[in-house]
């Protein structure tokens, strides 16, 4: 497999694996804009040359859009291989590239979000354990912070206090989200419209800065849906999924 490093210089000419469409599509344009603004913060986006969902996205933990304390670590935003590209060792290729790059940059190790059982849009805990990662912190909603230190006795990363106990003081449905996930650009407005049409209290809070993300009331900032103050899911909603949720 040939891999391509996406940079400021070539991003307009490259497909973005998690949103494969033309550049006029709102999902593609929003994701490319988000990536472009993060490159100066040390973000790396490495993907397959072949079209498909096969990429890794990572950034120095100090600049991660998540409420974690992980000085000196590299934080993996996303490692995703699916479809026909799955099962060929490409995940290991991408993770090995991240490890080598992080070591060359003098990082203490890697960290990434997961959970005890596989959840949508989170790394598979079985795969992480197989690769030598272990849990270093856990939030009340079951979201876990996993880490892979490069040396013994390296300090463990941890969630910030605001993320350990996900809860908000607001009734109705409240969504915290960022533009890191391209699906949000398309589907958040659809869910807002669906909620309004059905008389359902719904507030969408767009996290648009690193500082806001690092102080969010949830370990997952790409998509975190609350109801009457309690966290319920990180799985992106479309109109049908949302209607099913509110009918329960």
N, C-alpha and C positions, 0 to 999 in steps of 0.2 A: 504493500500500500504506500502510495505517495502522500505526504502531508504538506499542508500549506500554512505558513504563519500569516495570519491576517494582521495588517498594520494600517496606519493612517494612509499610507501611500497606495495600498491596493484594495482597501475595503469596498470601494464603490464598484470594483470589478469582480468581486468574489461573492459567491452565494453564502448565506448564513445558515448553517445546518439546521437550527431549530425553527427556521422560518424560510422555507424554500419557495420562493415565488419571485416575481419581478420587483424591481426597486420602487415601483409606484405603489406597491401594496403597503398599507399602513403598518402591518406587522413587521415587514422588512425594514422600512424606513425608520421606525421607532427604535428597533434593536440596533441598527447600524449607528444611529445618532447616539444611543447610550454607550455603545462600545467606543466610539470615536472620542467621547468625552472622558473615558477611563484610561486610555492608553498612556497618558502622561502620569497616571497614578501607578503604572507598572503592570497593568492588565495584559494578560497573554491569552490569545485565542488561536488555538491550533486545531486544524480540521483536516479531514480527508480531502484529497483532490477530487475524489468521486462524489457526485451529488448524493446526499443522504444524511441521515442523522448520525454523525460520527465526529465528535469534537470534544475538546476539553477547554474550559475557561477558568483561569485562576488569576489571583491578584495578591499582593502583599497584604497580610491580615490587617495591618493598620489602616488600610484603605478599603477594606471590605465593607459592603453595604449590609452588614449584619451586626447585631449587638454582642460582640465577642471581645474578650481580652486575650490576644494571642501575639504578643510582641515577638518579632523575629520569625514568625511563621508565614507560610504561604497558604492562603485560603482558596480552596477549589470551589468556585461558584457552581460549576456543572461539569459532569463527565457523563456523556450520553452517547451510546452506540445502540442502534436499534434497526429493525427491519432486516433486510437481506445482508447488512453489514455485521450483524451480530454473530458471534460464535467463531470468529476468525482470529481472535487475539488482538484486535485493534484497541480494545480498552486498555490492555496491558502496554501496548505501544505508547498510547497517549499518556498513561500514568507514569511510565518510565521516563518519558520525555520531560514531564513536569518535575519528577524527582531530580533528574540530572540538572535541569535548568535551575531549580531551587537550590541545590547544593552549590552550583557554580556561583550563585548570587549570595552565598553565605547564610542561607536560611536555616533555622533551627529544626524545621520539619514542616509537615503538611497538616491541615485540618479541613474538615468537611462536615456538612450536616447529614444526618441519617436518622434512623429510629430502630427500635428493637425488631419490629417487623417491617417489611418493605412497604413504603408509602409512595404514592404517585409523585413524580418529579423530585424524589430524593434518591441518594445513592443507595444501592443494595447493601444492607449490612453484612450479608454473607460474603459478598465480594470483598468488602472492605476488610473483614476479618481474615479472609484468605490472603490478602495482600499485606497483612501485618498491622493494620490499623486497630485501635482499641478505643473504647469509650472513655472520654475524659470529663464529660459533664452532661447533665440531663435536665431538661425543663419539665415542669409539671404536666405539660400536655403530651409527653412522650417523645418529643423531639430531642435527639441526642447530638452532641458534638463529639466527633471521632478525631483521633490524631495519629500521626505517624512521625515520631521524633527521629532525628538522624543520629542522635547520640544518647547514651544512657544518662539518667538523672536530669534530662531536659525539663524545664518547667512546663506544666500542663496548661494548655489553653482552657478558657472557661467562658461561660455565658456571663454577660453583664446582668446585674441584679434585675433590671427592668424586663429581661427576657426569661428569667427563671420561672416566673409565676404569671404566665400570660392571662391577663384580665384587664378589662377596661370598664370605666364607669359611664356606659352609654347603652341605652336600650335599643332594640331593633337590630337589624343586620348592619354591621360595620365592616368594611373591607379595607385593609391596609395592603398596598401594592406598589411595585416599582415598575419602571420601564425596562428592567433587565429581562423580564420574560416578554417576548414579542406577542404572545397571545393576548396579553392584557389590553393592548392598544385596540384590538378588535372587539373583545368580548366584555370588557368592563362596561362600555357604553350600552351594550345590548342588555346586560343584567340590570343596569340602572333603569333603562326604559321598561323592562319587564316588571321590575319592582313597582315603578310608578303606575303602570297600567293596572296592577293588581292591588294597589293601595297598601303595599308593604313598606314599612319604614326601612330605608336603605341609605347608607352614607358611604361613599367611596373616598378614601383618603390616599391621595397620590404622594408617596414618599419620593421627593425630588432632590434630596441632597444626602451626602454621606453622613452628615451629622444627624439628620433626622432618622436615617436608617439605623445608625449605631445606638440610638436611644429609643427605638421602637419597642412596644410592649409585646413583642413576639420574636422568637428566634428566627422564624422564617419571614423575610420581608418581601419576597417576590410576590407572594399571594397568601394572605392570612385573613380568613373570614371569621368574624365573631357574631354571636347572637346573644342579646341581653347580657353583654359583658363577658361571656364565656367563649373561648376559642373553640371552633368546630372543625375547620378543615383548611388544608393548603391546596386542595384540588381546584383547578380553574373551573369556573362555571360558565355554561352557555345558558340560553333561555330555557331549554328543556330541562337541564339538570337543576337549575334554580327553582323552577316550578315544582319539580319533584321534591326538592328539599323543603320548600315551604308548605307542601301539602301533608307532610308527616305530622 
